[in-house]
């Protein structure tokens, strides 16, 4: 169950990304999002929080395994909202520069992936999803 709960939380988050993107942005279903990073909700948050919650529920907060899982979760959450989000913003700026340069002389048409990290709201949604799956499944 300690592997199944996080995987279920990850899968639900990825499916929700497809549904939310279809309604909000493209008005079409993009199945490639099932493995994509970024977007609402954070599957990284859902996966790690589901693991931490499941372990906490069964072993209590003072268990060393729970402590390891919580520290791992905090590192992943920091990365999702900090490092990867900043990299996504940098990719967006670089893509604008490439677009501008392409107007004047040929470079490459390969676009950088901008959807890398998460907003705090996306991470919060992932945390909630992970907690619910970890606690109630």
C-alpha positions in Angstrom: 0.0 0.0 0.0 2.9 2.4 0.6 3.7 2.3 -3.1 0.2 2.0 -4.3 -1.2 5.1 -2.5 1.4 7.5 -3.9 1.0 6.1 -7.4 -2.8 6.5 -7.2 -2.3 10.1 -6.1 0.1 10.8 -9.0 -2.2 9.2 -11.5 -5.3 11.2 -10.3 -3.2 14.4 -10.4 -2.1 13.6 -14.0 -5.6 12.8 -15.1 -6.9 16.0 -13.5 -4.2 18.0 -15.4 -5.7 16.6 -18.7 -9.2 17.5 -17.7 -8.4 21.0 -16.4 -6.3 21.8 -19.4 -9.0 20.6 -21.7 -11.6 22.9 -20.1 -9.4 25.9 -19.3 -6.9 26.2 -22.2 -7.2 24.2 -25.3 -10.8 23.0 -25.3 -9.4 19.6 -26.4 -7.9 16.6 -24.6 -4.1 16.4 -24.7 -3.2 12.9 -23.5 0.5 13.8 -23.6 -0.1 15.6 -20.3 -0.3 12.2 -18.6 3.5 12.2 -18.3 4.1 16.0 -18.4 5.5 18.1 -15.6 3.9 21.3 -14.3 0.2 22.3 -14.2 -2.7 21.9 -11.8 -2.5 20.0 -9.5 1.1 19.2 -8.7 1.6 15.4 -9.1 4.9 15.7 -7.4 3.2 17.1 -4.3 0.4 14.6 -4.5 2.8 11.6 -4.8 5.1 12.6 -1.9 2.4 13.8 0.4 0.4 10.6 -0.1 3.5 8.6 0.9 4.2 10.8 4.0 0.6 10.7 5.0 0.2 6.9 4.6 3.4 6.3 6.7 2.4 8.9 9.3 -1.1 7.4 9.6 0.3 3.8 10.2 3.5 4.5 12.2 3.0 7.9 13.9 4.9 11.1 13.6 7.9 9.9 15.7 8.9 7.1 13.4 12.2 7.6 11.6 10.7 6.4 8.3 8.0 9.1 8.5 10.7 11.7 9.2 12.6 10.6 6.1 9.4 10.7 4.0 8.5 14.2 5.3 12.0 15.6 4.6 11.9 14.0 1.1 8.4 15.6 0.6 9.7 19.1 1.7 12.6 18.9 -0.7 10.3 17.9 -3.6 7.9 20.7 -2.8 10.7 23.3 -2.6 12.0 22.1 -5.9 8.6 22.2 -7.6 7.8 25.8 -6.4 11.3 27.1 -6.5 13.9 25.7 -8.8 11.7 24.2 -11.5 9.3 27.1 -11.5 12.2 29.5 -12.0 13.6 27.4 -14.8 10.1 27.5 -16.5 10.1 31.3 -16.3 13.6 31.4 -17.8 12.4 29.2 -20.6 9.5 31.5 -21.4 11.9 34.5 -21.6 14.3 32.6 -23.8 11.5 31.5 -26.1 10.6 35.2 -26.5 14.2 36.0 -27.4 14.2 33.2 -29.9 10.9 34.4 -31.4 12.4 37.9 -31.8 15.6 36.7 -33.3 13.8 34.4 -35.7 12.1 37.4 -37.2 15.5 38.8 -38.3 17.5 35.7 -39.1 17.0 31.9 -39.0 18.1 30.1 -35.8 16.2 27.1 -34.7 12.4 26.6 -34.2 12.9 24.2 -31.2 11.0 25.7 -28.3 12.0 25.2 -24.7 9.7 23.5 -22.3 8.1 26.3 -20.1 5.8 24.2 -18.0 8.4 22.8 -15.5 7.4 24.0 -12.1 4.3 24.9 -10.1 2.6 27.8 -8.6 2.0 27.7 -4.8 -1.7 27.0 -5.6 -0.9 24.1 -7.8 1.4 22.6 -5.1 -1.3 23.2 -2.4 -3.8 21.3 -4.6 -1.3 18.5 -4.9 -0.7 18.4 -1.2 -4.5 18.2 -0.5 -4.9 15.4 -3.1 -1.9 13.5 -1.7 -3.2 13.9 1.9 -6.7 12.7 0.9 -5.4 9.6 -1.0 -2.7 8.8 1.7 -5.2 9.1 4.6 -8.4 7.8 3.2 -7.6 5.2 0.5 
